[in-house]
């Protein structure tokens, strides 16, 4: 009888503790949602950590944490959590993309390129191929970059899809084809192929006439070509009035 009473007490205590833990979890989740509503990402992060500590079995909360860090541009934390999620489920391409973008934002070019290559292998999206090309350019792998860009340009979807380009004082949405042609022009400039560069910049502007970077690159190229065409300054000749001296003769 005594053993039964102790068992019942233990069960009741466990139930009370479980209810208290559930109440605490629910409270943290309510606070988390309220913080998100008010776009208080720091408070939301604290609440989410508390919720994860109370219910570590809720793996979906790790997704929320990665997305929360990403939204706050805290890319180091975002990709660390993202990679932990990928260890458990390598087929999570949504999380792989978050990791790739986070690494790209942190300047981890080689690492980001490897992730984008995995994404493109799984999903032949020209957006991933365009990102691969831009990263290849940053690594000065111009031949590979141009080959990737040519595939993007040849795809009809590249004229329809938009990409966001950072420009001085803000950003600009342009056709992906225009962006690819602009990068191809820059590659040509790096290789001293000025006429090919000019052709690509003009093609980029034909796709997106207000493309600020392409206009700037075309102007820069025109100035470069103008400087190289300037005649060299004539060499200076010795003056005809230069005085000469003779050694004094010794007295006789």
C-alpha positions as CSV (number, residue, x, y, z in Angstrom):
1,X,0.0,0.0,0.0
2,X,2.8,2.4,0.9
3,X,4.6,1.6,-2.3
4,X,1.4,2.3,-4.3
5,X,0.9,5.7,-2.5
6,X,4.5,6.7,-3.3
7,X,4.0,5.7,-6.9
8,X,0.9,7.8,-7.1
9,X,2.7,10.7,-5.5
10,X,5.5,10.4,-8.0
11,X,3.0,10.3,-10.9
12,X,1.2,13.4,-9.6
13,X,4.5,15.2,-9.1
14,X,5.6,14.3,-12.7
15,X,2.3,15.5,-14.1
16,X,2.5,18.8,-12.2
17,X,6.1,19.3,-13.4
18,X,5.1,18.5,-16.9
19,X,2.2,20.9,-16.8
20,X,4.5,23.6,-15.4
21,X,7.1,23.0,-18.1
22,X,4.4,23.1,-20.7
23,X,3.1,26.4,-19.2
24,X,6.6,27.8,-19.2
25,X,7.1,26.7,-22.8
26,X,3.8,28.2,-23.9
27,X,4.7,31.5,-22.2
28,X,8.0,31.7,-24.0
29,X,6.4,31.0,-27.3
30,X,3.8,33.7,-26.8
31,X,6.5,36.1,-25.9
32,X,8.5,35.0,-28.9
33,X,5.6,35.7,-31.3
34,X,4.9,39.0,-29.7
35,X,8.6,40.1,-30.1
36,X,8.4,39.0,-33.7
37,X,5.3,41.1,-34.2
38,X,7.1,44.1,-32.9
39,X,10.2,43.2,-34.9
40,X,12.3,43.0,-31.7
41,X,14.7,40.3,-32.9
42,X,16.9,40.4,-29.9
43,X,14.0,39.7,-27.5
44,X,12.6,37.0,-29.9
45,X,16.0,35.3,-29.9
46,X,16.1,35.1,-26.1
47,X,12.6,33.7,-25.9
48,X,13.3,31.1,-28.5
49,X,16.4,30.0,-26.7
50,X,14.3,29.6,-23.6
51,X,11.7,27.6,-25.5
52,X,14.4,25.3,-27.0
53,X,15.9,24.7,-23.5
54,X,12.5,23.7,-22.2
55,X,11.7,21.4,-25.2
56,X,14.9,20.4,-27.0
57,X,13.0,17.7,-28.9
58,X,11.3,20.5,-30.9
59,X,13.8,20.4,-33.7
60,X,11.6,22.8,-35.8
61,X,12.6,25.6,-33.4
62,X,16.2,25.3,-34.7
63,X,14.9,26.2,-38.1
64,X,13.2,29.3,-36.6
65,X,16.4,30.3,-34.8
66,X,18.5,30.1,-38.1
67,X,15.9,32.1,-39.9
68,X,15.7,34.6,-37.1
69,X,19.5,35.2,-37.1
70,X,19.4,35.4,-40.9
71,X,16.6,38.1,-40.8
72,X,18.8,40.1,-38.4
73,X,21.8,39.8,-40.7
74,X,23.7,37.8,-38.1
75,X,25.1,35.5,-40.7
76,X,27.7,33.8,-38.7
77,X,25.1,32.4,-36.2
78,X,22.7,31.7,-39.1
79,X,25.1,29.4,-41.0
80,X,26.4,27.7,-37.9
81,X,22.9,26.6,-36.9
82,X,22.1,25.9,-40.5
83,X,25.0,23.5,-40.8
84,X,23.9,21.7,-37.7
85,X,20.5,21.2,-39.2
86,X,22.1,19.9,-42.4
87,X,24.1,17.3,-40.5
88,X,20.9,15.7,-39.5
89,X,19.2,16.2,-42.9
90,X,21.6,16.9,-45.8
91,X,18.6,17.1,-48.2
92,X,17.3,20.3,-46.7
93,X,18.1,22.6,-49.8
94,X,16.2,25.5,-48.2
95,X,18.7,25.4,-45.3
96,X,21.6,24.9,-47.7
97,X,20.6,28.1,-49.5
98,X,20.5,30.0,-46.2
99,X,24.0,28.7,-45.4
100,X,25.3,29.6,-48.9
101,X,23.9,33.2,-48.7
102,X,25.2,33.6,-45.2
103,X,28.7,32.5,-46.1
104,X,28.6,34.8,-49.2
105,X,27.6,37.7,-47.0
106,X,30.5,37.0,-44.7
107,X,33.0,36.9,-47.6
108,X,33.6,33.1,-47.4
109,X,33.7,32.9,-51.2
110,X,35.1,29.4,-51.7
111,X,32.8,27.9,-49.1
112,X,29.7,29.7,-50.5
113,X,30.6,28.6,-54.0
114,X,30.8,24.9,-52.9
115,X,27.3,25.2,-51.4
116,X,25.9,26.9,-54.5
117,X,27.4,24.1,-56.6
118,X,25.5,21.6,-54.5
119,X,22.3,23.5,-54.9
120,X,22.7,23.7,-58.7
121,X,23.4,20.0,-58.9
122,X,20.1,19.3,-57.1
123,X,18.1,22.0,-58.8
124,X,19.2,23.4,-62.1
125,X,18.0,26.9,-61.3
126,X,19.7,29.7,-63.3
127,X,19.6,31.8,-60.2
128,X,22.1,29.4,-58.5
129,X,24.2,29.4,-61.7
130,X,24.3,33.2,-61.7
131,X,25.5,33.1,-58.1
132,X,28.1,30.5,-59.0
133,X,29.3,32.9,-61.8
134,X,29.6,35.9,-59.5
135,X,31.6,33.9,-57.0
136,X,33.9,32.5,-59.7
137,X,34.5,36.1,-60.7
138,X,35.5,37.0,-57.2
139,X,37.9,34.2,-57.2
140,X,39.4,35.4,-60.5
141,X,38.4,32.2,-62.2
142,X,37.4,34.2,-65.3
143,X,37.3,31.3,-67.8
144,X,34.9,29.3,-65.5
145,X,32.9,32.5,-64.8
146,X,32.4,33.3,-68.5
147,X,31.3,29.7,-69.2
148,X,28.7,29.9,-66.4
149,X,27.5,33.3,-67.6
150,X,27.1,32.1,-71.2
151,X,24.7,29.4,-69.9
152,X,22.7,32.0,-67.9
153,X,22.5,34.3,-70.9
154,X,21.4,31.5,-73.3
155,X,18.5,30.6,-71.0
156,X,15.3,32.5,-72.0
157,X,14.3,32.7,-68.3
158,X,17.3,35.1,-67.6
159,X,15.5,37.8,-69.5
160,X,12.4,37.4,-67.3
161,X,14.0,36.9,-63.9
162,X,15.2,39.9,-61.8
163,X,18.2,40.1,-59.6
164,X,19.0,42.8,-57.0
165,X,22.2,44.7,-57.6
166,X,23.9,46.9,-55.0
167,X,24.7,50.3,-56.4
168,X,26.0,53.5,-54.8
169,X,23.3,54.8,-52.5
170,X,21.1,51.8,-52.6
171,X,20.2,48.9,-54.9
172,X,18.5,48.2,-58.2
173,X,16.5,45.4,-59.7
174,X,17.6,44.4,-63.2
175,X,17.1,41.5,-65.6
176,X,19.4,38.6,-64.7
177,X,20.5,38.5,-68.4
178,X,21.6,42.2,-68.1
179,X,23.5,41.4,-64.9
180,X,25.2,38.4,-66.4
181,X,26.2,40.5,-69.5
182,X,27.6,43.2,-67.2
183,X,29.8,40.7,-65.3
184,X,30.9,39.1,-68.6
185,X,32.0,42.6,-69.7
186,X,33.9,43.1,-66.5
187,X,35.7,39.8,-67.1
188,X,36.6,41.0,-70.6
189,X,38.1,44.2,-69.1
190,X,40.1,42.2,-66.7
191,X,41.6,40.3,-69.7
192,X,42.2,43.5,-71.6
193,X,39.6,42.6,-74.2
194,X,38.1,46.1,-74.4
195,X,36.0,45.7,-77.5
196,X,34.4,42.6,-76.1
197,X,33.8,44.4,-72.8
198,X,32.1,47.3,-74.6
199,X,29.9,44.9,-76.6
200,X,28.7,43.2,-73.4
201,X,28.0,46.4,-71.6
202,X,25.9,47.7,-74.5
203,X,24.0,44.4,-74.6
204,X,23.4,44.7,-70.9
205,X,21.9,48.2,-71.4
206,X,19.7,46.8,-74.2
207,X,18.2,44.4,-71.7
208,X,17.9,47.0,-68.8
209,X,18.4,50.5,-70.1
210,X,18.6,52.1,-66.7
211,X,21.3,49.7,-65.4
212,X,23.5,52.0,-63.4
213,X,26.5,49.6,-63.2
214,X,26.6,48.9,-66.9
215,X,26.4,52.6,-67.7
216,X,29.3,53.3,-65.3
217,X,31.4,50.5,-66.7
218,X,30.8,51.7,-70.2
219,X,31.8,55.3,-69.2
220,X,34.9,54.0,-67.5
221,X,35.9,52.0,-70.5
222,X,35.4,55.0,-72.8
223,X,37.7,57.1,-70.6
224,X,40.3,54.3,-70.6
225,X,40.2,54.1,-74.4
226,X,40.4,57.9,-74.8
227,X,43.6,57.9,-72.6
228,X,45.3,55.2,-74.6
229,X,44.6,57.1,-77.9
230,X,46.2,60.4,-76.7
231,X,49.5,61.1,-78.6
232,X,52.6,60.8,-76.5
233,X,54.2,64.1,-75.4
234,X,57.2,65.0,-77.6
235,X,60.6,64.3,-76.1
236,X,62.6,67.3,-74.9
237,X,65.6,68.2,-77.0
238,X,68.7,69.8,-75.6
239,X,68.7,73.6,-75.7
240,X,71.0,75.2,-78.4
241,X,72.1,77.9,-75.9
242,X,73.7,75.5,-73.4
243,X,76.9,77.1,-72.2
244,X,80.2,75.1,-72.5
245,X,83.3,75.6,-70.5
246,X,86.9,75.0,-71.3
247,X,89.7,74.1,-68.9
248,X,92.0,77.1,-68.1
249,X,95.3,77.0,-69.8
250,X,98.4,77.1,-67.6
251,X,100.4,80.4,-67.7
252,X,103.4,80.4,-69.9
